[in-house]
Amino acid sequence: MKVLVATEKPFSKVAVDGIKAVTDAAGYELVLLEKYTEKNQLLSAVADADALIIRSDKVDAEVLDAAKNLKIVVRAGAGYDNIDLDAATAHKVVAMNTPGQNANSVAELVFGLLVYAVRNFFNGTSGTELKGKKLGILAFGNVGRNVARIAKGFGMEIAAYDAYCPKEAIEAAGVMAVDNQEALFETCDIVSLHIPATPETKQSINAELVNKLKKGGILVNTARKEVINEPELLALLAERTDLKYVTDIKPDMDAEFAEKLAGRYFATPKKMGAQTAEANVNAGIAAANQIVGYLEQGITKFQVNK
Ligand code: 3PG
């Protein structure tokens, strides 16, 4: 069996070594395609692969057409909006993710971004502390739960809303559950986004919603750029000069955001949420194990195209 790791943004070496240990033990061949810049490179590398490990790399119908032997693709990470699930099903390819494996890494970055924002991007002026501020967590999945855990250490008040998670489960984690996302924006100083990019959530973070934030509010996005209505957010933030936006996913309109919101906007040059050795090891090795589990024993626990 041939396993291809196709990562435009590579894993750490220790993670690749860990993946190789798993594939070696199974008697599989491991091939790396890292830092590729053209889709054609992926199309030729995938041609004879039986299994594929990716990160945010796009797997669409064209890639699946080119992958004649492919049986399984594992997104080493949480969000699988980069895989065309219908096309995978049509090609009889099992698609999986590795939920939770990089969650702490993403959650820690939320606080890196927040400290940077409340200290005025380290420009020397007097900022504020996170202690005593109210943090709203939008979606209480693996990342949201880790954000809540860390926020307690900062002495923050914490509220959350999740359309798919019962209030009781949120409250069992020691977090105040609110009825809807509007209530979260209305009552919190900071809102942290952890929703996936789906047809329901795309562009759902719009001007009407963000305008509900309290004076001096901060929106932090370590989820997906697609959930933001960029023109509306830009126009609102240009007007509401008290608000800040910090994001780990550069908007398509990054240049306009940077120009119009100078001193109140920051985007990481490259998505860094899951870019730690620990997250790479956790997600990469989980992906390799899930491939072996599926090919050897038919285990489909984390399949997302059922
Ligand atoms: C995820 O969905 O797991 C995160 O967004 C991390 O994405 P990455 O593997 O491309 O860094």
Residues whose N, C-alpha, C, O or C-beta is under 5 A from the ligand:
A	BS01	3PG	R55 S56 A76 G77 A78 G79 A223 K271 A274
